[in-house]
Amino acid sequence: MTMSLDKKEDIQTLALDFLAVAQQAAIASYPWVGKGKKNEADGAGTEAMRIRMNTIGMDGTIVIGEGELDEAPMLYIGEKVGTGVGPAVDIAVDPVEGTTLMSKGQDNSLTVIAVAERGHLLHAPDMYMKKIAVGPKAKGRISIEAPLTENILAVADALGKDVSEVTVMIQDRTRHHDLIQQVFEVGAKVKLFSDGDVTGAIATGIDEIDVDLLVGTGGAPEGVIAAAALRSLGGDFQAQLVCQNDEEFNRCVTMGLSDPGKILRMDDLVKSDSCFFVAAGITDGILLNGVRKKEGGAMLTHSFITIGGKGNYFQFIETRH
Ligand SMILES: O=P(O)(O)OC[C@H]1O[C@](O)(COP(=O)(O)O)[C@@H](O)[C@@H]1O
């Protein structure tokens, strides 16, 4: 029998199962850290994720994964996962978010998974997306259509901070030159990063991390995953797909996005609070510690879980395997 993900206990149980999936994927990718082999790490994480996911009592469908069936043998878009008996859910995965970071042995690579009730996650094509993210305190105060300077002033006001104390996370890319200049002009601070904008988005929803706003253009699949994390954390995420040519425009239309240039609000990205997000660190980062190998072969993981509809609820979990 297939049931929907409407009961709090269902979400909680499933979220814990997926936490184990993320941990296993991070452990499987770990031997490839710093080896310069992106594909091998991604493959190892993907396989571990799929094996563990197929033991879960659910009727799962991958909606954001490793690509189309003809380009990805595992966790392809549309692949059915789970035992087939249990809640009907849509799943968005990125076994290694920050493949370049991981392959160079740099900080901030992690495994991320977002899950929502069937039909509640946007099926985003693999193209660019303009994004803005804030935590719960600044929810309702930002607009992706407003200039960044205005958003920074609104966030400062919402957080009760002086504008000089507002930290804006931006991916260090030439396409973001104008955004970086706007931060300097208004007197706020940038925190530039080389890769991994899911981490930056989540950081806005966690008080202990000094990040107030994430802006910029990055991957659309990562955008949907980050939106699920922010929805679970009670924050806000707004976006707009960036079609660079007719082919990308037509791809959006084929995937059911009749107006690809539309501003995507939280309800367009993640339709309800029946969702959760889990992550596990591969290398150390601002959000999570990486995998550690202990004496005797035990592995230590550091992971993160946030579940929708519970306010600003999240937990960091250290596990010995
Ligand atoms: O490298 P680009 O083209 O600027 O793309 C940005 C995207 O790449 C990432 O930095 C890393 O993505 P990968 O893990 O696929 O390498 C994302 O976090 C971000 O959304």
The ligand as an SDF file (V2000), in Angstrom:
LIG
                    3D

 20 20  0  0  0  0  0  0  0  0999 V2000
   31.1160   25.8820  -11.4850 O   0  0  0  0  0  0  0  0  0  0  0  0
   29.9370   26.6700  -11.9780 P   0  0  0  0  0  0  0  0  0  0  0  0
   29.6990   26.4890  -13.4470 O   0  0  0  0  0  0  0  0  0  0  0  0
   30.0610   28.1090  -11.5850 O   0  0  0  0  0  0  0  0  0  0  0  0
   28.6310   26.0420  -11.2910 O   0  0  0  0  0  0  0  0  0  0  0  0
   28.1820   26.3330  -10.0090 C   0  0  0  0  0  0  0  0  0  0  0  0
   27.7490   25.0730   -9.3310 C   0  0  0  0  0  0  0  0  0  0  0  0
   28.8950   24.2180   -9.1430 O   0  0  0  0  0  0  0  0  0  0  0  0
   29.0360   23.8870   -7.7580 C   0  0  0  0  0  0  0  0  0  0  0  0
   29.9020   24.8210   -7.1470 O   0  0  0  0  0  0  0  0  0  0  0  0
   29.6420   22.5000   -7.5860 C   0  0  0  0  0  0  0  0  0  0  0  0
   28.9850   21.5630   -8.3770 O   0  0  0  0  0  0  0  0  0  0  0  0
   29.6240   20.1050   -8.6300 P   0  0  0  0  0  0  0  0  0  0  0  0
   29.6210   19.3890   -7.3370 O   0  0  0  0  0  0  0  0  0  0  0  0
   28.7170   19.4770   -9.6400 O   0  0  0  0  0  0  0  0  0  0  0  0
   31.0260   20.2950   -9.1270 O   0  0  0  0  0  0  0  0  0  0  0  0
   27.6310   24.0680   -7.2200 C   0  0  0  0  0  0  0  0  0  0  0  0
   27.5610   24.1990   -5.8330 O   0  0  0  0  0  0  0  0  0  0  0  0
   27.1710   25.2890   -7.9460 C   0  0  0  0  0  0  0  0  0  0  0  0
   25.7680   25.4340   -7.9530 O   0  0  0  0  0  0  0  0  0  0  0  0
  1  2  2  0
  2  3  1  0
  2  4  1  0
  2  5  1  0
  5  6  1  0
  6  7  1  0
  7  8  1  0
  7 19  1  0
  8  9  1  0
  9 10  1  0
  9 11  1  0
  9 17  1  0
 11 12  1  0
 12 13  1  0
 13 14  2  0
 13 15  1  0
 13 16  1  0
 17 18  1  0
 17 19  1  0
 19 20  1  0
M  END
$$$$
